[in-house]
């Protein structure tokens, strides 16, 4: 792989064959305050209806994770997104998010995609804005920034 070029990124279901590898993925020490553990996210998804997860793969190696939920018939909320520290800064996260958004945009009746992140995360705002997400304010608890991508 040449720096900046991504070779074969894919999104795959989290299964009994890969969940342990997904749980073993880690962000940097500085990023830990911004991202829930993948283990916790998988537990949430297992016990809450409508939660969806995907593993991010580079070739045949799991390198990241997504979790989202259908928040009504017209909205999807992306609650988790991470790339392992060893695979950051290689365009993998950008490519994976573009793939996920392209797939989501194909859902009938979908009008918006929402993403949440810690407002003090120094990278999140500009990264998500580059995909068209616009900040709309803090969530009900006042902890996470909500940003919306309007599809209509």
C-alpha positions as CSV (number, residue, x, y, z in Angstrom):
1,X,0.0,0.0,0.0
2,X,1.3,3.5,-0.9
3,X,0.7,6.1,1.8
4,X,-2.7,7.8,1.1
5,X,-3.9,5.1,-1.2
6,X,-6.3,2.5,0.1
7,X,-6.3,-1.0,-1.3
8,X,-9.6,-3.0,-0.9
9,X,-11.5,-1.6,2.0
10,X,-14.8,-3.4,2.7
11,X,-17.6,-3.4,5.2
12,X,-18.6,-6.8,6.5
13,X,-21.0,-8.1,9.1
14,X,-19.7,-8.8,12.6
15,X,-20.1,-12.5,13.2
16,X,-19.0,-15.2,15.6
17,X,-15.9,-15.6,13.5
18,X,-14.7,-12.0,13.8
19,X,-16.2,-10.4,16.9
20,X,-13.1,-11.1,19.0
21,X,-10.9,-9.4,16.5
22,X,-13.3,-6.4,16.5
23,X,-13.2,-6.2,20.3
24,X,-9.4,-6.2,20.2
25,X,-9.2,-3.1,18.0
26,X,-7.8,0.0,19.8
27,X,-7.7,3.7,19.3
28,X,-4.8,5.8,20.6
29,X,-4.6,6.7,24.3
30,X,-5.7,10.3,23.5
31,X,-8.8,9.0,21.5
32,X,-10.1,6.7,24.2
33,X,-12.2,9.5,25.8
34,X,-14.0,10.0,22.5
35,X,-15.0,6.4,21.6
36,X,-16.9,3.7,23.4
37,X,-15.3,0.2,23.4
38,X,-16.3,-2.1,20.6
39,X,-17.1,-4.8,23.2
40,X,-19.7,-2.5,24.8
41,X,-21.1,-1.5,21.4
42,X,-21.5,-5.2,20.4
43,X,-23.4,-5.9,23.6
44,X,-25.7,-2.9,23.0
45,X,-26.3,-4.1,19.4
46,X,-27.1,-7.6,20.6
47,X,-29.7,-6.5,23.1
48,X,-31.4,-3.5,21.3
49,X,-33.6,-3.9,18.3
50,X,-32.6,-2.1,15.2
51,X,-28.9,-1.6,16.0
52,X,-26.6,-2.5,13.1
53,X,-22.9,-3.1,13.1
54,X,-20.2,-3.6,10.5
55,X,-16.6,-4.4,10.6
56,X,-14.2,-2.3,8.5
57,X,-11.7,-4.6,6.7
58,X,-8.5,-3.8,4.9
59,X,-8.1,-6.8,2.6
60,X,-8.9,-9.6,5.0
61,X,-7.9,-7.9,8.2
62,X,-10.5,-6.2,10.5
63,X,-9.3,-2.7,11.1
64,X,-12.3,-0.7,12.3
65,X,-16.0,-0.7,13.3
66,X,-19.3,1.0,12.8
67,X,-22.6,0.9,14.7
68,X,-25.8,2.7,13.8
69,X,-29.5,2.6,14.6
70,X,-32.6,3.4,12.6
71,X,-34.2,6.4,14.4
72,X,-37.6,6.3,12.7
73,X,-38.4,5.6,9.1
74,X,-36.6,8.7,7.7
75,X,-33.4,8.9,9.9
76,X,-30.3,6.8,10.6
77,X,-28.0,7.7,13.5
78,X,-24.4,6.6,13.4
79,X,-23.4,6.1,17.0
80,X,-20.0,4.4,16.7
81,X,-17.1,4.8,14.2
82,X,-13.5,3.9,14.9
83,X,-10.4,2.7,13.1
84,X,-7.6,0.9,14.9
85,X,-4.6,3.1,15.9
86,X,-2.3,1.1,13.6
87,X,-4.4,1.9,10.5
88,X,-5.2,5.5,11.1
89,X,-4.0,8.3,8.7
90,X,-4.2,5.9,5.7
91,X,-7.5,7.0,4.2
92,X,-9.2,3.8,5.5
93,X,-11.7,5.7,7.7
94,X,-12.6,8.2,5.0
95,X,-13.1,5.4,2.5
96,X,-15.2,3.3,4.9
97,X,-17.4,6.2,5.9
98,X,-18.0,7.0,2.2
99,X,-19.0,3.4,1.6
100,X,-21.4,3.3,4.5
101,X,-23.0,6.6,3.5
102,X,-23.4,5.5,-0.1
103,X,-25.1,2.4,1.1
104,X,-27.4,4.3,3.5
105,X,-28.3,6.9,0.9
106,X,-29.9,4.0,-1.1
107,X,-32.5,3.3,1.6
108,X,-36.0,4.2,0.5
109,X,-37.5,7.1,2.3
110,X,-34.3,8.1,4.2
111,X,-34.1,11.9,4.6
112,X,-31.2,12.3,7.0
113,X,-28.2,10.7,8.5
114,X,-27.1,11.8,11.9
115,X,-23.7,11.3,13.5
116,X,-22.7,12.1,17.1
117,X,-19.2,12.9,18.5
118,X,-17.6,14.5,21.5
119,X,-17.5,18.3,20.9
120,X,-13.9,18.4,22.2
121,X,-12.7,15.9,19.6
122,X,-10.2,18.0,17.6
123,X,-10.6,16.1,14.4
124,X,-14.3,15.2,14.2
125,X,-16.0,18.4,13.2
126,X,-13.8,19.0,10.1
127,X,-13.8,15.4,9.2
128,X,-17.6,15.0,9.2
129,X,-18.1,18.4,7.7
130,X,-16.1,17.2,4.7
131,X,-18.9,14.7,4.0
132,X,-21.6,17.4,4.3
133,X,-22.6,16.9,7.9
134,X,-23.7,20.1,9.6
135,X,-23.6,20.5,13.4
136,X,-27.1,21.0,14.9
137,X,-26.3,21.2,18.6
138,X,-25.7,18.9,21.6
139,X,-27.8,15.8,22.3
140,X,-30.4,15.7,25.1
141,X,-27.8,14.9,27.7
142,X,-25.5,17.7,26.6
143,X,-22.6,15.3,26.0
144,X,-22.4,14.7,22.3
145,X,-22.4,17.0,19.3
146,X,-25.0,16.0,16.7
147,X,-24.3,16.7,13.1
148,X,-26.8,15.9,10.3
149,X,-26.4,15.1,6.6
150,X,-29.7,16.1,4.8
151,X,-30.6,13.9,1.9
152,X,-33.6,15.8,0.5
